[in-house]
Amino acid sequence: MTISLNIGNLFNDSPSHALVDELRKRTSEKEILEFEEKFNSKNEKNLHIYICRFLKNRSISRALASRWLITLINNKESKINNP
């Protein structure tokens, strides 16, 4: 991976652009969940918070945000329902 997963001050241009690029690269559910696990292990805030901020600031499309958020939520729900 070419970016540092420790984002720190997220809304500096280059780290946020790099994270958006990483979000766009992953298309399969498996890739999304693997990236989330790695990202959350190295950052203070969870990935879904950054995705919501990007969506609020219109840094990413609604389609990209919804694909990621639906995948993350479905994964969390399946873990709750099938412990």
mmCIF file of the N, C-alpha and C atoms, coordinates in Angstrom:
data_MODEL
# 
_entry.id   MODEL 
# 
loop_
_atom_site.group_PDB 
_atom_site.id 
_atom_site.type_symbol 
_atom_site.label_atom_id 
_atom_site.label_alt_id 
_atom_site.label_comp_id 
_atom_site.label_asym_id 
_atom_site.label_entity_id 
_atom_site.label_seq_id 
_atom_site.pdbx_PDB_ins_code 
_atom_site.Cartn_x 
_atom_site.Cartn_y 
_atom_site.Cartn_z 
_atom_site.occupancy 
_atom_site.B_iso_or_equiv 
_atom_site.pdbx_formal_charge 
_atom_site.auth_seq_id 
_atom_site.auth_comp_id 
_atom_site.auth_asym_id 
_atom_site.auth_atom_id 
_atom_site.pdbx_PDB_model_num 
ATOM 1   N N  . MET A 1 1  ? 0.838   -1.156  0.000  1.00 0.00 ? 1  MET A N  1 
ATOM 2   C CA . MET A 1 1  ? 0.000   0.000   0.000  1.00 0.00 ? 1  MET A CA 1 
ATOM 3   C C  . MET A 1 1  ? 0.893   1.231   0.000  1.00 0.00 ? 1  MET A C  1 
ATOM 4   N N  . THR A 1 2  ? 0.516   2.218   -0.743 1.00 0.00 ? 2  THR A N  1 
ATOM 5   C CA . THR A 1 2  ? 1.374   3.388   -0.915 1.00 0.00 ? 2  THR A CA 1 
ATOM 6   C C  . THR A 1 2  ? 1.057   4.535   0.025  1.00 0.00 ? 2  THR A C  1 
ATOM 7   N N  . ILE A 1 3  ? -0.045  4.467   0.765  1.00 0.00 ? 3  ILE A N  1 
ATOM 8   C CA . ILE A 1 3  ? -0.340  5.561   1.683  1.00 0.00 ? 3  ILE A CA 1 
ATOM 9   C C  . ILE A 1 3  ? -0.152  5.092   3.109  1.00 0.00 ? 3  ILE A C  1 
ATOM 10  N N  . SER A 1 4  ? 0.094   6.023   3.977  1.00 0.00 ? 4  SER A N  1 
ATOM 11  C CA . SER A 1 4  ? 0.130   5.721   5.398  1.00 0.00 ? 4  SER A CA 1 
ATOM 12  C C  . SER A 1 4  ? -1.305  5.649   5.878  1.00 0.00 ? 4  SER A C  1 
ATOM 13  N N  . LEU A 1 5  ? -1.634  4.594   6.578  1.00 0.00 ? 5  LEU A N  1 
ATOM 14  C CA . LEU A 1 5  ? -3.005  4.453   7.050  1.00 0.00 ? 5  LEU A CA 1 
ATOM 15  C C  . LEU A 1 5  ? -3.278  5.297   8.285  1.00 0.00 ? 5  LEU A C  1 
ATOM 16  N N  . ASN A 1 6  ? -2.263  5.890   8.870  1.00 0.00 ? 6  ASN A N  1 
ATOM 17  C CA . ASN A 1 6  ? -2.490  6.779   9.999  1.00 0.00 ? 6  ASN A CA 1 
ATOM 18  C C  . ASN A 1 6  ? -2.756  8.169   9.431  1.00 0.00 ? 6  ASN A C  1 
ATOM 19  N N  . ILE A 1 7  ? -4.008  8.528   9.346  1.00 0.00 ? 7  ILE A N  1 
ATOM 20  C CA . ILE A 1 7  ? -4.420  9.740   8.655  1.00 0.00 ? 7  ILE A CA 1 
ATOM 21  C C  . ILE A 1 7  ? -4.134  10.989  9.469  1.00 0.00 ? 7  ILE A C  1 
ATOM 22  N N  . GLY A 1 8  ? -4.283  10.915  10.790 1.00 0.00 ? 8  GLY A N  1 
ATOM 23  C CA . GLY A 1 8  ? -4.021  12.088  11.622 1.00 0.00 ? 8  GLY A CA 1 
ATOM 24  C C  . GLY A 1 8  ? -4.992  13.206  11.303 1.00 0.00 ? 8  GLY A C  1 
ATOM 25  N N  . ASN A 1 9  ? -4.484  14.346  10.837 1.00 0.00 ? 9  ASN A N  1 
ATOM 26  C CA . ASN A 1 9  ? -5.338  15.479  10.470 1.00 0.00 ? 9  ASN A CA 1 
ATOM 27  C C  . ASN A 1 9  ? -5.897  15.205  9.084  1.00 0.00 ? 9  ASN A C  1 
ATOM 28  N N  . LEU A 1 10 ? -7.068  14.617  9.046  1.00 0.00 ? 10 LEU A N  1 
ATOM 29  C CA . LEU A 1 10 ? -7.601  14.044  7.812  1.00 0.00 ? 10 LEU A CA 1 
ATOM 30  C C  . LEU A 1 10 ? -7.855  15.046  6.712  1.00 0.00 ? 10 LEU A C  1 
ATOM 31  N N  . PHE A 1 11 ? -8.246  16.251  7.038  1.00 0.00 ? 11 PHE A N  1 
ATOM 32  C CA . PHE A 1 11 ? -8.698  17.122  5.983  1.00 0.00 ? 11 PHE A CA 1 
ATOM 33  C C  . PHE A 1 11 ? -7.616  18.020  5.416  1.00 0.00 ? 11 PHE A C  1 
ATOM 34  N N  . ASN A 1 12 ? -6.354  17.626  5.567  1.00 0.00 ? 12 ASN A N  1 
ATOM 35  C CA . ASN A 1 12 ? -5.302  18.159  4.712  1.00 0.00 ? 12 ASN A CA 1 
ATOM 36  C C  . ASN A 1 12 ? -5.532  17.512  3.361  1.00 0.00 ? 12 ASN A C  1 
ATOM 37  N N  . ASP A 1 13 ? -5.243  18.214  2.288  1.00 0.00 ? 13 ASP A N  1 
ATOM 38  C CA . ASP A 1 13 ? -5.607  17.711  0.972  1.00 0.00 ? 13 ASP A CA 1 
ATOM 39  C C  . ASP A 1 13 ? -5.008  16.361  0.621  1.00 0.00 ? 13 ASP A C  1 
ATOM 40  N N  . SER A 1 14 ? -3.711  16.189  0.726  1.00 0.00 ? 14 SER A N  1 
ATOM 41  C CA . SER A 1 14 ? -3.113  14.962  0.225  1.00 0.00 ? 14 SER A CA 1 
ATOM 42  C C  . SER A 1 14 ? -3.528  13.716  0.999  1.00 0.00 ? 14 SER A C  1 
ATOM 43  N N  . PRO A 1 15 ? -3.596  13.711  2.335  1.00 0.00 ? 15 PRO A N  1 
ATOM 44  C CA . PRO A 1 15 ? -4.057  12.488  3.001  1.00 0.00 ? 15 PRO A CA 1 
ATOM 45  C C  . PRO A 1 15 ? -5.512  12.155  2.676  1.00 0.00 ? 15 PRO A C  1 
ATOM 46  N N  . SER A 1 16 ? -6.377  13.158  2.606  1.00 0.00 ? 16 SER A N  1 
ATOM 47  C CA . SER A 1 16 ? -7.776  12.864  2.307  1.00 0.00 ? 16 SER A CA 1 
ATOM 48  C C  . SER A 1 16 ? -7.950  12.377  0.880  1.00 0.00 ? 16 SER A C  1 
ATOM 49  N N  . HIS A 1 17 ? -7.205  12.955  -0.061 1.00 0.00 ? 17 HIS A N  1 
ATOM 50  C CA . HIS A 1 17 ? -7.262  12.476  -1.447 1.00 0.00 ? 17 HIS A CA 1 
ATOM 51  C C  . HIS A 1 17 ? -6.735  11.053  -1.544 1.00 0.00 ? 17 HIS A C  1 
ATOM 52  N N  . ALA A 1 18 ? -5.698  10.757  -0.796 1.00 0.00 ? 18 ALA A N  1 
ATOM 53  C CA . ALA A 1 18 ? -5.139  9.406   -0.815 1.00 0.00 ? 18 ALA A CA 1 
ATOM 54  C C  . ALA A 1 18 ? -6.149  8.403   -0.259 1.00 0.00 ? 18 ALA A C  1 
ATOM 55  N N  . LEU A 1 19 ? -6.843  8.776   0.807  1.00 0.00 ? 19 LEU A N  1 
ATOM 56  C CA . LEU A 1 19 ? -7.839  7.872   1.370  1.00 0.00 ? 19 LEU A CA 1 
ATOM 57  C C  . LEU A 1 19 ? -9.004  7.674   0.403  1.00 0.00 ? 19 LEU A C  1 
ATOM 58  N N  . VAL A 1 20 ? -9.461  8.720   -0.231 1.00 0.00 ? 20 VAL A N  1 
ATOM 59  C CA . VAL A 1 20 ? -10.535 8.592   -1.222 1.00 0.00 ? 20 VAL A CA 1 
ATOM 60  C C  . VAL A 1 20 ? -10.085 7.684   -2.366 1.00 0.00 ? 20 VAL A C  1 
ATOM 61  N N  . ASP A 1 21 ? -8.856  7.833   -2.807 1.00 0.00 ? 21 ASP A N  1 
ATOM 62  C CA . ASP A 1 21 ? -8.330  6.947   -3.859 1.00 0.00 ? 21 ASP A CA 1 
ATOM 63  C C  . ASP A 1 21 ? -8.338  5.495   -3.406 1.00 0.00 ? 21 ASP A C  1 
ATOM 64  N N  . GLU A 1 22 ? -7.963  5.260   -2.150 1.00 0.00 ? 22 GLU A N  1 
ATOM 65  C CA . GLU A 1 22 ? -7.975  3.895   -1.613 1.00 0.00 ? 22 GLU A CA 1 
ATOM 66  C C  . GLU A 1 22 ? -9.398  3.352   -1.558 1.00 0.00 ? 22 GLU A C  1 
ATOM 67  N N  . LEU A 1 23 ? -10.363 4.183   -1.203 1.00 0.00 ? 23 LEU A N  1 
ATOM 68  C CA . LEU A 1 23 ? -11.761 3.748   -1.164 1.00 0.00 ? 23 LEU A CA 1 
ATOM 69  C C  . LEU A 1 23 ? -12.240 3.365   -2.565 1.00 0.00 ? 23 LEU A C  1 
ATOM 70  N N  . ARG A 1 24 ? -11.844 4.139   -3.546 1.00 0.00 ? 24 ARG A N  1 
ATOM 71  C CA . ARG A 1 24 ? -12.278 3.868   -4.925 1.00 0.00 ? 24 ARG A CA 1 
ATOM 72  C C  . ARG A 1 24 ? -11.665 2.589   -5.484 1.00 0.00 ? 24 ARG A C  1 
ATOM 73  N N  . LYS A 1 25 ? -10.463 2.247   -5.039 1.00 0.00 ? 25 LYS A N  1 
ATOM 74  C CA . LYS A 1 25 ? -9.762  1.062   -5.561 1.00 0.00 ? 25 LYS A CA 1 
ATOM 75  C C  . LYS A 1 25 ? -10.450 -0.242  -5.189 1.00 0.00 ? 25 LYS A C  1 
ATOM 76  N N  . ARG A 1 26 ? -11.036 -0.279  -4.013 1.00 0.00 ? 26 ARG A N  1 
ATOM 77  C CA . ARG A 1 26 ? -11.608 -1.522  -3.513 1.00 0.00 ? 26 ARG A CA 1 
ATOM 78  C C  . ARG A 1 26 ? -13.062 -1.643  -3.943 1.00 0.00 ? 26 ARG A C  1 
ATOM 79  N N  . THR A 1 27 ? -13.338 -2.741  -4.643 1.00 0.00 ? 27 THR A N  1 
ATOM 80  C CA . THR A 1 27 ? -14.685 -2.914  -5.170 1.00 0.00 ? 27 THR A CA 1 
ATOM 81  C C  . THR A 1 27 ? -15.395 -4.127  -4.590 1.00 0.00 ? 27 THR A C  1 
ATOM 82  N N  . SER A 1 28 ? -14.664 -5.144  -4.198 1.00 0.00 ? 28 SER A N  1 
ATOM 83  C CA . SER A 1 28 ? -15.324 -6.335  -3.663 1.00 0.00 ? 28 SER A CA 1 
ATOM 84  C C  . SER A 1 28 ? -15.554 -6.176  -2.169 1.00 0.00 ? 28 SER A C  1 
ATOM 85  N N  . GLU A 1 29 ? -16.529 -6.908  -1.673 1.00 0.00 ? 29 GLU A N  1 
ATOM 86  C CA . GLU A 1 29 ? -16.842 -6.863  -0.242 1.00 0.00 ? 29 GLU A CA 1 
ATOM 87  C C  . GLU A 1 29 ? -15.635 -7.297  0.588  1.00 0.00 ? 29 GLU A C  1 
ATOM 88  N N  . LYS A 1 30 ? -14.944 -8.303  0.136  1.00 0.00 ? 30 LYS A N  1 
ATOM 89  C CA . LYS A 1 30 ? -13.767 -8.802  0.855  1.00 0.00 ? 30 LYS A CA 1 
ATOM 90  C C  . LYS A 1 30 ? -12.687 -7.722  0.957  1.00 0.00 ? 30 LYS A C  1 
ATOM 91  N N  . GLU A 1 31 ? -12.411 -7.035  -0.140 1.00 0.00 ? 31 GLU A N  1 
ATOM 92  C CA . GLU A 1 31 ? -11.404 -5.963  -0.141 1.00 0.00 ? 31 GLU A CA 1 
ATOM 93  C C  . GLU A 1 31 ? -11.811 -4.823  0.786  1.00 0.00 ? 31 GLU A C  1 
ATOM 94  N N  . ILE A 1 32 ? -13.083 -4.483  0.777  1.00 0.00 ? 32 ILE A N  1 
ATOM 95  C CA . ILE A 1 32 ? -13.590 -3.396  1.615  1.00 0.00 ? 32 ILE A CA 1 
ATOM 96  C C  . ILE A 1 32 ? -13.414 -3.746  3.090  1.00 0.00 ? 32 ILE A C  1 
ATOM 97  N N  . LEU A 1 33 ? -13.797 -4.955  3.467  1.00 0.00 ? 33 LEU A N  1 
ATOM 98  C CA . LEU A 1 33 ? -13.711 -5.365  4.866  1.00 0.00 ? 33 LEU A CA 1 
ATOM 99  C C  . LEU A 1 33 ? -12.263 -5.512  5.333  1.00 0.00 ? 33 LEU A C  1 
ATOM 100 N N  . GLU A 1 34 ? -11.394 -5.988  4.464  1.00 0.00 ? 34 GLU A N  1 
ATOM 101 C CA . GLU A 1 34 ? -9.972  -6.083  4.809  1.00 0.00 ? 34 GLU A CA 1 
ATOM 102 C C  . GLU A 1 34 ? -9.376  -4.689  5.027  1.00 0.00 ? 34 GLU A C  1 
ATOM 103 N N  . PHE A 1 35 ? -9.721  -3.761  4.146  1.00 0.00 ? 35 PHE A N  1 
ATOM 104 C CA . PHE A 1 35 ? -9.215  -2.398  4.297  1.00 0.00 ? 35 PHE A CA 1 
ATOM 105 C C  . PHE A 1 35 ? -9.741  -1.761  5.578  1.00 0.00 ? 35 PHE A C  1 
ATOM 106 N N  . GLU A 1 36 ? -11.017 -1.975  5.868  1.00 0.00 ? 36 GLU A N  1 
ATOM 107 C CA . GLU A 1 36 ? -11.591 -1.410  7.090  1.00 0.00 ? 36 GLU A CA 1 
ATOM 108 C C  . GLU A 1 36 ? -10.863 -1.929  8.329  1.00 0.00 ? 36 GLU A C  1 
ATOM 109 N N  . GLU A 1 37 ? -10.621 -3.218  8.365  1.00 0.00 ? 37 GLU A N  1 
ATOM 110 C CA . GLU A 1 37 ? -9.943  -3.808  9.521  1.00 0.00 ? 37 GLU A CA 1 
ATOM 111 C C  . GLU A 1 37 ? -8.542  -3.217  9.699  1.00 0.00 ? 37 GLU A C  1 
ATOM 112 N N  . LYS A 1 38 ? -7.808  -3.110  8.613  1.00 0.00 ? 38 LYS A N  1 
ATOM 113 C CA . LYS A 1 38 ? -6.461  -2.544  8.670  1.00 0.00 ? 38 LYS A CA 1 
ATOM 114 C C  . LYS A 1 38 ? -6.502  -1.068  9.058  1.00 0.00 ? 38 LYS A C  1 
ATOM 115 N N  . PHE A 1 39 ? -7.415  -0.330  8.467  1.00 0.00 ? 39 PHE A N  1 
ATOM 116 C CA . PHE A 1 39 ? -7.535  1.102   8.740  1.00 0.00 ? 39 PHE A CA 1 
ATOM 117 C C  . PHE A 1 39 ? -7.890  1.347   10.202 1.00 0.00 ? 39 PHE A C  1 
ATOM 118 N N  . ASN A 1 40 ? -8.904  0.632   10.697 1.00 0.00 ? 40 ASN A N  1 
ATOM 119 C CA . ASN A 1 40 ? -9.364  0.842   12.074 1.00 0.00 ? 40 ASN A CA 1 
ATOM 120 C C  . ASN A 1 40 ? -8.304  0.454   13.095 1.00 0.00 ? 40 ASN A C  1 
ATOM 121 N N  . SER A 1 41 ? -7.450  -0.494  12.754 1.00 0.00 ? 41 SER A N  1 
ATOM 122 C CA . SER A 1 41 ? -6.413  -0.909  13.697 1.00 0.00 ? 41 SER A CA 1 
ATOM 123 C C  . SER A 1 41 ? -5.300  0.129   13.828 1.00 0.00 ? 41 SER A C  1 
ATOM 124 N N  . LYS A 1 42 ? -5.180  1.017   12.833 1.00 0.00 ? 42 LYS A N  1 
ATOM 125 C CA . LYS A 1 42 ? -4.083  1.983   12.838 1.00 0.00 ? 42 LYS A CA 1 
ATOM 126 C C  . LYS A 1 42 ? -4.512  3.425   13.033 1.00 0.00 ? 42 LYS A C  1 
ATOM 127 N N  . ASN A 1 43 ? -5.799  3.663   13.192 1.00 0.00 ? 43 ASN A N  1 
ATOM 128 C CA . ASN A 1 43 ? -6.302  5.034   13.318 1.00 0.00 ? 43 ASN A CA 1 
ATOM 129 C C  . ASN A 1 43 ? -7.183  5.180   14.536 1.00 0.00 ? 43 ASN A C  1 
ATOM 130 N N  . GLU A 1 44 ? -7.208  6.401   15.036 1.00 0.00 ? 44 GLU A N  1 
ATOM 131 C CA . GLU A 1 44 ? -7.981  6.715   16.233 1.00 0.00 ? 44 GLU A CA 1 
ATOM 132 C C  . GLU A 1 44 ? -9.482  6.587   15.992 1.00 0.00 ? 44 GLU A C  1 
ATOM 133 N N  . LYS A 1 45 ? -9.949  7.048   14.849 1.00 0.00 ? 45 LYS A N  1 
ATOM 134 C CA . LYS A 1 45 ? -11.372 6.993   14.511 1.00 0.00 ? 45 LYS A CA 1 
ATOM 135 C C  . LYS A 1 45 ? -11.599 5.921   13.459 1.00 0.00 ? 45 LYS A C  1 
ATOM 136 N N  . ASN A 1 46 ? -12.768 5.310   13.524 1.00 0.00 ? 46 ASN A N  1 
ATOM 137 C CA . ASN A 1 46 ? -13.103 4.252   12.583 1.00 0.00 ? 46 ASN A CA 1 
ATOM 138 C C  . ASN A 1 46 ? -13.370 4.804   11.184 1.00 0.00 ? 46 ASN A C  1 
ATOM 139 N N  . LEU A 1 47 ? -13.202 3.951   10.207 1.00 0.00 ? 47 LEU A N  1 
ATOM 140 C CA . LEU A 1 47 ? -13.333 4.327   8.804  1.00 0.00 ? 47 LEU A CA 1 
ATOM 141 C C  . LEU A 1 47 ? -14.702 4.908   8.484  1.00 0.00 ? 47 LEU A C  1 
ATOM 142 N N  . HIS A 1 48 ? -15.765 4.361   9.069  1.00 0.00 ? 48 HIS A N  1 
ATOM 143 C CA . HIS A 1 48 ? -17.110 4.858   8.728  1.00 0.00 ? 48 HIS A CA 1 
ATOM 144 C C  . HIS A 1 48 ? -17.273 6.335   9.077  1.00 0.00 ? 48 HIS A C  1 
ATOM 145 N N  . ILE A 1 49 ? -16.569 6.810   10.084 1.00 0.00 ? 49 ILE A N  1 
ATOM 146 C CA . ILE A 1 49 ? -16.643 8.234   10.442 1.00 0.00 ? 49 ILE A CA 1 
ATOM 147 C C  . ILE A 1 49 ? -16.042 9.084   9.325  1.00 0.00 ? 49 ILE A C  1 
ATOM 148 N N  . TYR A 1 50 ? -14.917 8.652   8.785  1.00 0.00 ? 50 TYR A N  1 
ATOM 149 C CA . TYR A 1 50 ? -14.288 9.388   7.690  1.00 0.00 ? 50 TYR A CA 1 
ATOM 150 C C  . TYR A 1 50 ? -15.158 9.362   6.440  1.00 0.00 ? 50 TYR A C  1 
ATOM 151 N N  . ILE A 1 51 ? -15.766 8.216   6.156  1.00 0.00 ? 51 ILE A N  1 
ATOM 152 C CA . ILE A 1 51 ? -16.637 8.112   4.984  1.00 0.00 ? 51 ILE A CA 1 
ATOM 153 C C  . ILE A 1 51 ? -17.814 9.074   5.124  1.00 0.00 ? 51 ILE A C  1 
ATOM 154 N N  . CYS A 1 52 ? -18.393 9.135   6.308  1.00 0.00 ? 52 CYS A N  1 
ATOM 155 C CA . CYS A 1 52 ? -19.516 10.069  6.533  1.00 0.00 ? 52 CYS A CA 1 
ATOM 156 C C  . CYS A 1 52 ? -19.071 11.517  6.382  1.00 0.00 ? 52 CYS A C  1 
ATOM 157 N N  . ARG A 1 53 ? -17.889 11.836  6.868  1.00 0.00 ? 53 ARG A N  1 
ATOM 158 C CA . ARG A 1 53 ? -17.376 13.210  6.703  1.00 0.00 ? 53 ARG A CA 1 
ATOM 159 C C  . ARG A 1 53 ? -17.133 13.537  5.238  1.00 0.00 ? 53 ARG A C  1 
ATOM 160 N N  . PHE A 1 54 ? -16.557 12.586  4.502  1.00 0.00 ? 54 PHE A N  1 
ATOM 161 C CA . PHE A 1 54 ? -16.359 12.801  3.072  1.00 0.00 ? 54 PHE A CA 1 
ATOM 162 C C  . PHE A 1 54 ? -17.695 13.033  2.379  1.00 0.00 ? 54 PHE A C  1 
ATOM 163 N N  . LEU A 1 55 ? -18.686 12.253  2.754  1.00 0.00 ? 55 LEU A N  1 
ATOM 164 C CA . LEU A 1 55 ? -20.013 12.390  2.161  1.00 0.00 ? 55 LEU A CA 1 
ATOM 165 C C  . LEU A 1 55 ? -20.611 13.755  2.490  1.00 0.00 ? 55 LEU A C  1 
ATOM 166 N N  . LYS A 1 56 ? -20.504 14.176  3.736  1.00 0.00 ? 56 LYS A N  1 
ATOM 167 C CA . LYS A 1 56 ? -21.021 15.472  4.157  1.00 0.00 ? 56 LYS A CA 1 
ATOM 168 C C  . LYS A 1 56 ? -20.348 16.616  3.404  1.00 0.00 ? 56 LYS A C  1 
ATOM 169 N N  . ASN A 1 57 ? -19.030 16.499  3.216  1.00 0.00 ? 57 ASN A N  1 
ATOM 170 C CA . ASN A 1 57 ? -18.267 17.545  2.527  1.00 0.00 ? 57 ASN A CA 1 
ATOM 171 C C  . ASN A 1 57 ? -18.274 17.383  1.006  1.00 0.00 ? 57 ASN A C  1 
ATOM 172 N N  . ARG A 1 58 ? -18.998 16.383  0.540  1.00 0.00 ? 58 ARG A N  1 
ATOM 173 C CA . ARG A 1 58 ? -19.110 16.089  -0.894 1.00 0.00 ? 58 ARG A CA 1 
ATOM 174 C C  . ARG A 1 58 ? -17.762 15.791  -1.537 1.00 0.00 ? 58 ARG A C  1 
ATOM 175 N N  . SER A 1 59 ? -16.904 15.109  -0.775 1.00 0.00 ? 59 SER A N  1 
ATOM 176 C CA . SER A 1 59 ? -15.598 14.698  -1.285 1.00 0.00 ? 59 SER A CA 1 
ATOM 177 C C  . SER A 1 59 ? -15.678 13.381  -2.049 1.00 0.00 ? 59 SER A C  1 
ATOM 178 N N  . ILE A 1 60 ? -16.745 12.611  -1.799 1.00 0.00 ? 60 ILE A N  1 
ATOM 179 C CA . ILE A 1 60 ? -16.971 11.357  -2.512 1.00 0.00 ? 60 ILE A CA 1 
ATOM 180 C C  . ILE A 1 60 ? -18.423 11.310  -2.961 1.00 0.00 ? 60 ILE A C  1 
ATOM 181 N N  . SER A 1 61 ? -18.686 10.446  -3.908 1.00 0.00 ? 61 SER A N  1 
ATOM 182 C CA . SER A 1 61 ? -20.049 10.326  -4.426 1.00 0.00 ? 61 SER A CA 1 
ATOM 183 C C  . SER A 1 61 ? -20.935 9.575   -3.436 1.00 0.00 ? 61 SER A C  1 
ATOM 184 N N  . ARG A 1 62 ? -22.231 9.794   -3.554 1.00 0.00 ? 62 ARG A N  1 
ATOM 185 C CA . ARG A 1 62 ? -23.182 9.076   -2.711 1.00 0.00 ? 62 ARG A CA 1 
ATOM 186 C C  . ARG A 1 62 ? -23.128 7.587   -2.999 1.00 0.00 ? 62 ARG A C  1 
ATOM 187 N N  . ALA A 1 63 ? -22.885 7.229   -4.257 1.00 0.00 ? 63 ALA A N  1 
ATOM 188 C CA . ALA A 1 63 ? -22.830 5.813   -4.618 1.00 0.00 ? 63 ALA A CA 1 
ATOM 189 C C  . ALA A 1 63 ? -21.641 5.122   -3.951 1.00 0.00 ? 63 ALA A C  1 
ATOM 190 N N  . LEU A 1 64 ? -20.483 5.763   -3.972 1.00 0.00 ? 64 LEU A N  1 
ATOM 191 C CA . LEU A 1 64 ? -19.297 5.179   -3.339 1.00 0.00 ? 64 LEU A CA 1 
ATOM 192 C C  . LEU A 1 64 ? -19.501 5.070   -1.831 1.00 0.00 ? 64 LEU A C  1 
ATOM 193 N N  . ALA A 1 65 ? -19.984 6.124   -1.217 1.00 0.00 ? 65 ALA A N  1 
ATOM 194 C CA . ALA A 1 65 ? -20.216 6.109   0.233  1.00 0.00 ? 65 ALA A CA 1 
ATOM 195 C C  . ALA A 1 65 ? -21.235 5.040   0.606  1.00 0.00 ? 65 ALA A C  1 
ATOM 196 N N  . SER A 1 66 ? -22.306 4.942   -0.152 1.00 0.00 ? 66 SER A N  1 
ATOM 197 C CA . SER A 1 66 ? -23.342 3.958   0.186  1.00 0.00 ? 66 SER A CA 1 
ATOM 198 C C  . SER A 1 66 ? -22.824 2.540   0.026  1.00 0.00 ? 66 SER A C  1 
ATOM 199 N N  . ARG A 1 67 ? -22.033 2.275   -1.007 1.00 0.00 ? 67 ARG A N  1 
ATOM 200 C CA . ARG A 1 67 ? -21.477 0.928   -1.185 1.00 0.00 ? 67 ARG A CA 1 
ATOM 201 C C  . ARG A 1 67 ? -20.629 0.539   0.013  1.00 0.00 ? 67 ARG A C  1 
ATOM 202 N N  . TRP A 1 68 ? -19.768 1.455   0.453  1.00 0.00 ? 68 TRP A N  1 
ATOM 203 C CA . TRP A 1 68 ? -18.904 1.184   1.599  1.00 0.00 ? 68 TRP A CA 1 
ATOM 204 C C  . TRP A 1 68 ? -19.717 1.054   2.875  1.00 0.00 ? 68 TRP A C  1 
ATOM 205 N N  . LEU A 1 69 ? -20.613 1.988   3.132  1.00 0.00 ? 69 LEU A N  1 
ATOM 206 C CA . LEU A 1 69 ? -21.364 1.960   4.379  1.00 0.00 ? 69 LEU A CA 1 
ATOM 207 C C  . LEU A 1 69 ? -22.292 0.750   4.469  1.00 0.00 ? 69 LEU A C  1 
ATOM 208 N N  . ILE A 1 70 ? -22.930 0.382   3.389  1.00 0.00 ? 70 ILE A N  1 
ATOM 209 C CA . ILE A 1 70 ? -23.790 -0.805  3.390  1.00 0.00 ? 70 ILE A CA 1 
ATOM 210 C C  . ILE A 1 70 ? -22.961 -2.053  3.683  1.00 0.00 ? 70 ILE A C  1 
ATOM 211 N N  . THR A 1 71 ? -21.799 -2.156  3.073  1.00 0.00 ? 71 THR A N  1 
ATOM 212 C CA . THR A 1 71 ? -20.921 -3.308  3.318  1.00 0.00 ? 71 THR A CA 1 
ATOM 213 C C  . THR A 1 71 ? -20.493 -3.357  4.783  1.00 0.00 ? 71 THR A C  1 
ATOM 214 N N  . LEU A 1 72 ? -20.081 -2.217  5.327  1.00 0.00 ? 72 LEU A N  1 
ATOM 215 C CA . LEU A 1 72 ? -19.632 -2.177  6.720  1.00 0.00 ? 72 LEU A CA 1 
ATOM 216 C C  . LEU A 1 72 ? -20.774 -2.488  7.682  1.00 0.00 ? 72 LEU A C  1 
ATOM 217 N N  . ILE A 1 73 ? -21.947 -1.922  7.434  1.00 0.00 ? 73 ILE A N  1 
ATOM 218 C CA . ILE A 1 73 ? -23.096 -2.152  8.314  1.00 0.00 ? 73 ILE A CA 1 
ATOM 219 C C  . ILE A 1 73 ? -23.556 -3.602  8.239  1.00 0.00 ? 73 ILE A C  1 
ATOM 220 N N  . ASN A 1 74 ? -23.645 -4.140  7.040  1.00 0.00 ? 74 ASN A N  1 
ATOM 221 C CA . ASN A 1 74 ? -24.054 -5.544  6.902  1.00 0.00 ? 74 ASN A CA 1 
ATOM 222 C C  . ASN A 1 74 ? -23.089 -6.478  7.617  1.00 0.00 ? 74 ASN A C  1 
ATOM 223 N N  . ASN A 1 75 ? -21.811 -6.184  7.544  1.00 0.00 ? 75 ASN A N  1 
ATOM 224 C CA . ASN A 1 75 ? -20.808 -6.999  8.225  1.00 0.00 ? 75 ASN A CA 1 
ATOM 225 C C  . ASN A 1 75 ? -21.010 -6.931  9.745  1.00 0.00 ? 75 ASN A C  1 
ATOM 226 N N  . LYS A 1 76 ? -21.219 -5.726  10.264 1.00 0.00 ? 76 LYS A N  1 
ATOM 227 C CA . LYS A 1 76 ? -21.441 -5.563  11.712 1.00 0.00 ? 76 LYS A CA 1 
ATOM 228 C C  . LYS A 1 76 ? -22.723 -6.291  12.146 1.00 0.00 ? 76 LYS A C  1 
ATOM 229 N N  . GLU A 1 77 ? -23.783 -6.163  11.363 1.00 0.00 ? 77 GLU A N  1 
ATOM 230 C CA . GLU A 1 77 ? -25.037 -6.834  11.698 1.00 0.00 ? 77 GLU A CA 1 
ATOM 231 C C  . GLU A 1 77 ? -24.901 -8.348  11.684 1.00 0.00 ? 77 GLU A C  1 
ATOM 232 N N  . SER A 1 78 ? -24.163 -8.873  10.717 1.00 0.00 ? 78 SER A N  1 
ATOM 233 C CA . SER A 1 78 ? -23.980 -10.325 10.662 1.00 0.00 ? 78 SER A CA 1 
ATOM 234 C C  . SER A 1 78 ? -23.164 -10.820 11.861 1.00 0.00 ? 78 SER A C  1 
ATOM 235 N N  . LYS A 1 79 ? -22.220 -10.033 12.337 1.00 0.00 ? 79 LYS A N  1 
ATOM 236 C CA . LYS A 1 79 ? -21.462 -10.409 13.529 1.00 0.00 ? 79 LYS A CA 1 
ATOM 237 C C  . LYS A 1 79 ? -22.340 -10.384 14.773 1.00 0.00 ? 79 LYS A C  1 
ATOM 238 N N  . ILE A 1 80 ? -23.276 -9.444  14.840 1.00 0.00 ? 80 ILE A N  1 
ATOM 239 C CA . ILE A 1 80 ? -24.187 -9.364  15.974 1.00 0.00 ? 80 ILE A CA 1 
ATOM 240 C C  . ILE A 1 80 ? -25.185 -10.513 15.955 1.00 0.00 ? 80 ILE A C  1 
ATOM 241 N N  . ASN A 1 81 ? -25.722 -10.805 14.792 1.00 0.00 ? 81 ASN A N  1 
ATOM 242 C CA . ASN A 1 81 ? -26.748 -11.841 14.664 1.00 0.00 ? 81 ASN A CA 1 
ATOM 243 C C  . ASN A 1 81 ? -26.185 -13.261 14.736 1.00 0.00 ? 81 ASN A C  1 
ATOM 244 N N  . ASN A 1 82 ? -24.921 -13.419 14.385 1.00 0.00 ? 82 ASN A N  1 
ATOM 245 C CA . ASN A 1 82 ? -24.293 -14.751 14.387 1.00 0.00 ? 82 ASN A CA 1 
ATOM 246 C C  . ASN A 1 82 ? -22.988 -14.705 15.195 1.00 0.00 ? 82 ASN A C  1 
ATOM 247 N N  . PRO A 1 83 ? -23.106 -14.649 16.510 1.00 0.00 ? 83 PRO A N  1 
ATOM 248 C CA . PRO A 1 83 ? -21.882 -14.499 17.332 1.00 0.00 ? 83 PRO A CA 1 
ATOM 249 C C  . PRO A 1 83 ? -20.994 -15.672 17.309 1.00 0.00 ? 83 PRO A C  1 
# 
